[in-house]
Amino acid sequence: MDYITAKQAAEKWHISQRRVQVLCVQGRIRGAVRLGWAWAIPKDAKKPIDLRVDSKKMHQSQN
């Protein structure tokens, strides 16, 4: 299996490297493993849905 770094995943998914690290710690990226201080993320891993944003509340606040 091929792996990418948190930095590479961040660039691929257009989010910050820190956000990728948090997702790894939370166990939200399937197959991600910690190698010392770095994360190894499967190259074909999917970007998890962002559960921090409630789209209904966001839509209501814009009206």
C-alpha positions as CSV (number, residue, x, y, z in Angstrom):
1,M,0.0,0.0,0.0
2,D,1.3,3.5,-0.8
3,Y,1.2,6.2,1.8
4,I,1.3,10.0,1.8
5,T,2.2,12.5,4.5
6,A,-0.2,14.8,6.3
7,K,1.2,17.7,4.3
8,Q,0.5,15.9,1.0
9,A,-3.0,15.0,2.2
10,A,-3.6,18.6,3.2
11,E,-2.6,19.8,-0.3
12,K,-4.7,17.2,-2.0
13,W,-7.8,17.9,0.1
14,H,-7.3,21.7,0.3
15,I,-7.2,21.9,4.1
16,S,-4.5,22.6,6.6
17,Q,-1.8,20.1,7.6
18,R,-2.9,20.6,11.3
19,R,-6.5,19.7,10.4
20,V,-5.3,16.5,8.7
21,Q,-3.3,15.6,11.9
22,V,-6.4,16.2,14.0
23,L,-8.5,14.0,11.8
24,C,-5.8,11.3,12.2
25,V,-5.8,11.6,15.9
26,Q,-9.6,11.3,16.0
27,G,-9.4,8.2,13.9
28,R,-11.4,9.7,11.0
29,I,-9.0,8.8,8.3
30,R,-9.3,5.0,7.6
31,G,-5.9,3.3,7.5
32,A,-3.8,6.3,8.9
33,V,-1.0,5.2,11.1
34,R,1.4,7.1,13.3
35,L,5.1,6.6,12.6
36,G,7.0,8.3,15.4
37,W,6.0,11.9,15.0
38,A,4.6,11.7,11.5
39,W,1.3,10.3,10.1
40,A,1.3,7.9,7.1
41,I,-2.0,8.2,5.3
42,P,-3.1,5.7,2.6
43,K,-2.8,7.3,-0.8
44,D,-6.3,6.4,-1.7
45,A,-7.9,7.6,1.6
46,K,-11.0,9.7,1.2
47,K,-11.4,13.1,2.8
48,P,-13.7,12.8,5.8
49,I,-16.8,14.9,5.9
50,D,-16.4,18.1,8.0
51,L,-18.6,17.5,11.0
52,R,-17.8,21.0,12.4
53,V,-20.1,22.8,10.0
54,D,-23.9,22.4,10.3
55,S,-25.0,23.3,6.8
56,K,-28.6,24.0,7.9
57,K,-27.6,26.5,10.5
58,M,-25.1,28.1,8.1
59,H,-27.8,28.4,5.4
60,Q,-30.3,30.0,7.9
61,S,-27.8,32.6,9.1
62,Q,-27.2,33.7,5.6
63,N,-30.9,34.6,5.0
